[in-house]
Amino acid sequence: MAEASIQQQIDHYLLLLSDAEKQAVLTVVKSMATSGITYDDLWQDEEFANELNERTLGYEDGTATLKKFDEMKEEAIRAYR
């Protein structure tokens, strides 16, 4: 496999994955492929800046809901299902 092209290696290993594993790979690949397009100028995005400012203010004035990592993880898993 050392002499195989990158495309050939990708094709080979994809055949070995389950559908769930392929979905995970697709998610990573999509993120990588679109990150330069979507997030190049993130700080210029007014909606993002406003959301970040609101969250910061909530944290600073004590109104933000803070959660432990385990709680967030469980909620994310439930939401995914």
C-alpha positions as CSV (number, residue, x, y, z in Angstrom):
1,M,0.0,0.0,0.0
2,A,3.1,2.3,0.3
3,E,3.2,2.9,-3.4
4,A,-0.5,3.5,-3.8
5,S,-1.8,7.0,-4.4
6,I,-3.5,8.9,-1.7
7,Q,-6.8,8.4,-3.5
8,Q,-6.3,4.6,-3.8
9,Q,-5.4,4.4,-0.1
10,I,-8.6,6.4,0.9
11,D,-10.7,4.2,-1.3
12,H,-9.2,1.1,0.2
13,Y,-9.7,2.1,3.8
14,L,-13.2,3.4,3.2
15,L,-14.2,-0.1,2.1
16,L,-13.2,-1.4,5.6
17,L,-15.4,1.0,7.5
18,S,-18.9,0.5,8.8
19,D,-21.7,2.9,7.8
20,A,-21.4,4.7,11.1
21,E,-17.6,5.1,10.7
22,K,-18.1,6.4,7.2
23,Q,-20.6,9.0,8.6
24,A,-18.0,10.1,11.1
25,V,-15.3,10.4,8.3
26,L,-17.7,12.4,6.2
27,T,-18.4,14.8,9.0
28,V,-14.7,15.4,9.5
29,V,-14.0,15.8,5.8
30,K,-16.9,18.2,5.4
31,S,-15.6,20.3,8.3
32,M,-12.1,20.4,6.8
33,A,-13.3,21.2,3.3
34,T,-15.6,24.0,4.4
35,S,-13.6,25.5,7.2
36,G,-11.6,27.8,5.1
37,I,-14.7,29.0,3.3
38,T,-17.0,29.3,6.3
39,Y,-14.6,30.5,9.0
40,D,-11.9,32.6,7.3
41,D,-13.4,35.8,8.5
42,L,-15.4,34.6,11.5
43,W,-14.7,37.8,13.6
44,Q,-16.3,39.9,10.9
45,D,-19.5,37.9,11.1
46,E,-21.9,40.3,13.0
47,E,-24.2,37.5,14.1
48,F,-21.3,35.5,15.6
49,A,-19.8,38.6,17.3
50,N,-23.2,39.5,18.9
51,E,-23.7,35.9,20.1
52,L,-20.3,35.8,21.6
53,N,-20.8,39.2,23.3
54,E,-24.1,38.1,24.8
55,R,-22.6,34.9,26.1
56,T,-19.7,36.8,27.6
57,L,-22.0,39.3,29.3
58,G,-24.1,36.4,30.7
59,Y,-21.0,34.8,32.1
60,E,-19.8,38.1,33.6
61,D,-23.1,39.1,35.2
62,G,-23.8,35.6,36.5
63,T,-26.9,34.9,34.4
64,A,-25.2,32.3,32.2
65,T,-26.0,28.6,32.8
66,L,-22.8,26.8,33.4
67,K,-22.6,23.1,32.9
68,K,-20.1,20.4,33.7
69,F,-18.5,18.7,30.7
70,D,-20.2,15.4,31.5
71,E,-23.6,17.1,31.5
72,M,-23.0,18.7,28.1
73,K,-21.7,15.4,26.7
74,E,-24.9,13.5,27.9
75,E,-27.1,16.2,26.4
76,A,-25.2,16.1,23.1
77,I,-25.6,12.3,22.9
78,R,-29.3,12.5,23.7
79,A,-29.8,15.2,21.1
80,Y,-27.9,13.1,18.5
81,R,-30.1,10.1,19.1
